[in-house]
Amino acid sequence: MESIISSTCPIHFNNKAKEAFESHIKYANYSSITILVDENTKEHCLPFFLAEMGEENKFKIIEINSGEINKNIDTCVKVWNILSDNNSDRKSLLINLGGGVITDLGGFVASTYKRGINFINIPTTLLAMVDASVGGKTGVDLGMIKNQIGVINQPQMVLIFPEFLHTLENRQLNSGFAEMLKHGLITNQRYWSEIKNVTSLEAFESFIYESIVIKNEVVRQDPTEKSIRKILNFGHTLGHAIESFYLEDANKDTLLHGEAIAIGMIMEAFLSHKLTGLSTNQLEDIKTSILKHFKPISFKTQDIEDIIKLLKYDKKNSHGNINFVLLKRIGDALIDNKVSDALLLEAFLYYME
């Protein structure tokens, strides 16, 4: 696959990723290089990376606990302290080897340590490959509220090795697939029509490149999310609130990011039908296609009320208004739409029909 080069950051694949990394390390003259991993990527991905990049490079390793529950400022403090104890200076490099938690948190740690050191993202999950590691969004959760603390700061490069996907269970692959479905819904009806029927890992891999191209092009046009980049939040206004709700309730099984976003996309497609002209046929296509891949869940009345309350913390809000990305049609998204609480309740009921 050809590298994707833009004004934000280069994205390299397979052998070209290895070549780009080796060239960068050779000429950047870093004082130290640290790799951030969790227990899973340390076991399943770090050996591959070290073998590919050569043992002559001396890397320091920092390990954190996996999972969204650990994407918080306490974990950042731990990593900052280890970097400091290791005498990492402003000419140090941090390599984030992992899924979205690692690339989000690691990017934020690097962006704030010593007022900013370079970092490289090497995503190891489908979600991180097609979404989290691309675009420069870094940050951590505040309590259970998603991504409340962070900055937009681009890595030196993103390196994609699809081999890492073979280390994942199907549930993790499906989580990333939700973001790929979103890319079709917001920008490209042809892509949606092709990807909605994907069922195998091999097919996932064939679409990764196009999903990254779609996201990277949106980011290129609007790096700091002032306008068009907001379309990438389709499904995320309700999806993030649902994800936060399940993180917060110890009596409920945690939802993965993509699982919550899948629910959000169905609900926000319903809102699109009510408010911005999405046709009945396309609405039903979206719901049916997503539910082929994601098991439906049910919400109690109190659950719905609590989730709607969480919407007030969404990062896209301004002047007290909750802003939604809605669809005019598949492939055509509209930003900054206002939705009443009554219509939000209808969206939950539609999802559970």
Secondary structure by P-SEA (a helix, b strand, c coil): cbbbbcccbbbbcaaaaaaaaaaaaacccccbbbbbbccccccccaaaaaaaacccbbbbbbbbbbccccccaaaaaaaaaaaaaacccccbbbbbcccaaaaaaaaaaaaccccbbbbbbbcccccccccccccccccccccccccccbbbbbccbbbbcccccccccaaaaaaaaaaaaaaaacccaaaaaaacccccaaaaaaaaaaaaaaaaaaaaacccccccccccccccaaaaaaaaaaaaccccccccaaaaaaaaaaaaaaaaaacccccaaaaaaaaaaaaacbbbbbbcaaaaaaaaaaccccccccccbbbbbbbcccccccccccccaaaaaaaaaaaac
